[in-house]
Amino acid sequence: MHRFYQKSVNLRKDLPKPTAPNQHWAADLTYIRVGSRWLYLAAVIDLYSRRVVGWSLGKRKTVSLTQASLQMALRNRRPKPGLIFHTDRGVEYRAHELQHLLKRHGIRASTNRPGMCTDNAEMESFFHTLKGELIKENRFYGEMHLRDKLAGYIQHFYNRFRLHSSLNYMSPVEYEALVGS
């Protein structure tokens, strides 16, 4: 198992912040309780604007789940080769299938340093915000109900209207629009 992580490097730690979309993405997954069982949400954000560019919900914490969120991000953004994709050291992100997908698109894998959860602080912050604003106060009646609420929250509220202090109190969509102007 130790050899599995030998090639893991943190490319982000010595780089300046991104200056445009599709330079650095981050990804992670979290648990959400629905009734008496858990569902898993994998998400990808663009670190330039904090915009959620891909996400996937499933019954199991698997490589397929994390791959689906990355594939959505790739369809939505079509990044140029050289993008840095930063994750924690979880097997769902270090798996060969996901690493091959990254290579096929010319994406450079980056991982947290051992024991340094703050290396992926933006993802932790997104999940904290999501749980505080959507999950905590709501009761979900099944996977489809949760999926519908997540789609509305992420695609309509979080990306388009939620203000971020790190973005000069703009939404991710507004902040990205500055690049085009």
C-alpha distance (Angstrom), angle and dihedral (degrees) to the residues before:
residue distance angle dihedral
M1 . . .
H2 3.82 . .
R3 3.83 90.8 .
F4 3.82 89.0 53.7
Y5 3.81 88.8 70.7
Q6 3.82 99.1 39.7
K7 3.80 93.7 102.5
S8 3.81 93.5 46.6
V9 3.78 111.5 117.4
N10 3.77 134.1 172.3
L11 3.80 104.5 -127.1
R12 3.82 93.4 173.3
K13 3.80 100.3 60.3
D14 3.81 95.4 78.7
L15 3.81 99.0 33.0
P16 3.79 127.4 95.9
K17 3.80 118.4 -116.6
P18 3.80 114.6 -77.7
T19 3.80 115.5 -89.6
A20 3.81 97.4 -158.3
P21 3.82 140.1 16.8
N22 3.82 120.6 -74.1
Q23 3.79 97.6 28.5
H24 3.84 98.6 101.4
W25 3.80 127.7 15.2
A26 3.80 127.5 -179.1
A27 3.79 128.9 -158.6
D28 3.78 139.5 -173.1
L29 3.78 141.5 146.0
T30 3.77 136.1 -124.4
Y31 3.80 140.5 -170.7
I32 3.81 124.4 -110.8
R33 3.81 122.4 -171.2
V34 3.80 116.4 -133.6
G35 3.78 111.1 -179.6
S36 3.79 107.8 -49.5
R37 3.82 97.0 -20.8
W38 3.78 139.5 65.9
L39 3.79 128.6 -117.7
Y40 3.78 123.9 -166.8
L41 3.79 127.7 -132.6
A42 3.80 120.3 -160.8
A43 3.80 116.1 -169.2
V44 3.81 139.3 -179.2
I45 3.80 122.3 -155.7
D46 3.78 131.6 -171.4
L47 3.80 105.1 -123.9
Y48 3.80 93.1 -149.4
S49 3.81 94.0 65.6
R50 3.83 104.4 7.3
R51 3.81 87.0 -120.6
V52 3.80 115.5 156.6
V53 3.81 102.7 -124.7
G54 3.80 99.3 173.8
W55 3.78 139.8 12.2
S56 3.78 141.2 167.6
L57 3.81 134.3 -168.5
G58 3.78 124.5 -155.0
K59 3.79 148.0 156.1
R60 3.81 94.1 -114.6
K61 3.79 136.0 45.2
T62 3.81 98.1 -121.5
V63 3.78 143.8 142.4
S64 3.81 87.7 -106.5
L65 3.80 89.7 60.6
T66 3.80 94.5 50.8
Q67 3.80 91.2 42.0
A68 3.81 91.2 53.3
S69 3.82 91.6 54.5
L70 3.81 90.7 49.3
Q71 3.81 92.1 47.1
M72 3.83 90.1 52.3
A73 3.81 89.2 51.1
L74 3.81 91.3 49.4
R75 3.83 91.5 50.2
N76 3.80 92.2 46.6
R77 3.81 97.5 45.6
R78 3.83 111.0 19.7
P79 3.82 93.5 -154.0
K80 3.79 123.2 -157.4
P81 3.82 119.0 -113.4
G82 3.79 113.9 -81.5
L83 3.82 97.9 53.2
I84 3.82 112.8 144.2
F85 3.83 114.2 -130.9
H86 3.81 109.6 -162.2
T87 3.81 124.2 -165.7
D88 3.75 141.7 152.6
R89 3.80 119.1 -93.9
G90 3.83 95.6 -92.9
V91 3.78 118.0 140.2
E92 3.83 89.8 -122.9
Y93 3.81 87.7 68.6
R94 3.81 99.9 34.0
A95 3.83 94.0 51.3
H96 3.79 117.2 122.9
E97 3.83 93.4 -119.8
L98 3.79 92.4 57.4
Q99 3.80 92.8 42.3
H100 3.83 89.9 52.8
L101 3.82 90.1 51.0
L102 3.80 89.4 53.0
K103 3.79 92.4 49.0
R104 3.80 92.4 47.3
H105 3.82 88.8 58.5
G106 3.80 95.8 41.6
I107 3.81 92.3 -111.5
R108 3.80 120.1 152.2
A109 3.82 115.8 -133.9
S110 3.79 118.9 -135.5
T111 3.81 127.8 -180.0
N112 3.78 139.0 -169.5
R113 3.75 117.7 -92.3
P114 3.83 111.6 -106.9
G115 3.81 110.3 -76.6
M116 3.82 93.9 3.3
C117 3.80 106.1 115.5
T118 3.82 88.6 163.3
D119 3.82 88.4 72.2
N120 3.81 86.2 79.3
A121 3.80 96.9 37.4
E122 3.81 94.5 137.8
M123 3.80 91.4 62.1
E124 3.78 92.4 46.1
S125 3.80 88.5 50.5
F126 3.81 92.3 50.3
F127 3.82 92.3 50.9
H128 3.82 91.3 46.3
T129 3.82 90.0 52.1
L130 3.82 93.1 45.3
K131 3.79 92.4 50.5
G132 3.80 93.3 45.8
E133 3.80 96.0 46.5
L134 3.81 102.9 34.3
I135 3.79 115.2 10.0
K136 3.82 104.3 42.1
E137 3.80 98.5 57.8
N138 3.83 98.8 37.2
R139 3.76 136.5 77.3
F140 3.79 115.8 -146.3
Y141 3.80 122.0 -150.7
G142 3.77 97.3 -155.6
E143 3.76 144.6 -37.6
M144 3.81 95.3 -65.2
H145 3.82 92.2 51.2
L146 3.81 90.9 50.6
R147 3.83 91.5 45.3
D148 3.81 90.4 52.8
K149 3.81 92.8 48.9
L150 3.82 92.0 46.3
A151 3.81 91.6 50.8
G152 3.80 91.2 51.8
Y153 3.78 93.8 45.2
I154 3.81 97.0 45.5
Q155 3.78 102.4 36.2
H156 3.78 100.3 34.9
F157 3.80 110.1 23.4
Y158 3.82 108.2 23.8
N159 3.82 98.8 39.4
R160 3.81 97.8 36.5
F161 3.80 108.1 30.5
R162 3.81 113.5 12.8
L163 3.79 109.6 106.5
H164 3.80 120.2 -138.2
S165 3.78 123.8 -157.2
S166 3.83 88.8 -149.0
L167 3.85 87.9 59.2
N168 3.82 96.0 51.4
Y169 3.82 89.2 -95.9
M170 3.80 95.6 -56.6
S171 3.79 129.6 126.4
P172 3.81 118.8 -109.2
V173 3.83 91.3 -105.6
E174 3.83 92.0 49.7
Y175 3.79 91.5 47.5
E176 3.80 92.9 50.8
A177 3.81 90.0 48.7
L178 3.81 88.0 64.2
V179 3.81 89.0 66.3
G180 3.81 91.3 59.4
S181 3.79 94.1 49.4
